[in-house]
Amino acid sequence: MRKLQDTKPIWHALIWIAIYIVAVNIGDFLGEMVQFPELTSIVLVALSAVLIIYLRVGGRLAFYGVRSVPPGTLPPVLFYLPLFAIAFLEYAKGIAPDLDLQIILYAILLMAAVGFIEELLFRGFLLQALRRRGNLTRAILISGVTFGLGHIVNLLRGYSLTDQALQVVAAVLIGIALAYCVALTGSIMPGVAFHILFNISGTITAHSVLWDSVTVGIIAVVMIPYILFLRNRLAKVGAAVTAVPASAQVA
């Protein structure tokens, strides 16, 4: 696997994405079998730990954006503010009535793992792999669209076609915006924080197709000009310097 990071980085990213999908489905299947639906959260926390150890041993945590935002790359207010604003949009629907403390805690645990893993895979592994092709804008768009379309697998988890279509549209727009932010800052960590908050709000709030449609509409209204702003910002100041992997430094 480690050799693929340098020789075939796109395959490296796709293999890890496949591992993630398999882990989710195994967690769901075993959780249903033993009547412990929260098992998936534990499986994904374990996968998160495996990924961190894998990158730490290889000296590539910073290379894939698992680092603090470098000074000077994050203008106050403008970056991430629209994203964090929409993270709380779901609460307008109200909290789901059938929740208890245990469900909420496991939901937070699950969404924390999902947020970290998906940001690392799509804005870390995949975006860096695509950047090696030389066109950063194309890499950003492909990683964002891939992230959105990847949510189609939720059909296996019982999502309706309407729910799935709304989720894909929102995920594509958010994925592109997050990829631009990573290109500008060199860090996936603010995106991880947003992703966790956004997923939690969608998990513990009441379900409504009407409200979900309105939410996606609002996301589109906010994200499209925000993406254009980020695109212009990237053209003006350029991408953040990517951390060189420790293994490459040694070589």
ABEGO torsion letter per residue (X at the ends): XAAAAAABAAAAAAAAAAAAAAAAAAAAAAAAAAGBAAAAAAAAAAAAAAAAAAAAAAGAAAAAGBBBBBBGABBBGABGAAAAAAAAAAAAAEBBAABBAAAAAAAAAAAAAAAAAAAAAAABAAAAAAAAAGBAAAAAAAAAAAAAAAAAAAAAAGBBAAAAAAAAAAAAAAAAAAAAAAAAAGBAAAAAAAAAAAAAAAAABBBBAAAAAAAAAAAAAAAAAAAAAAAAAAAAAEBBBBBBBAAAAAX
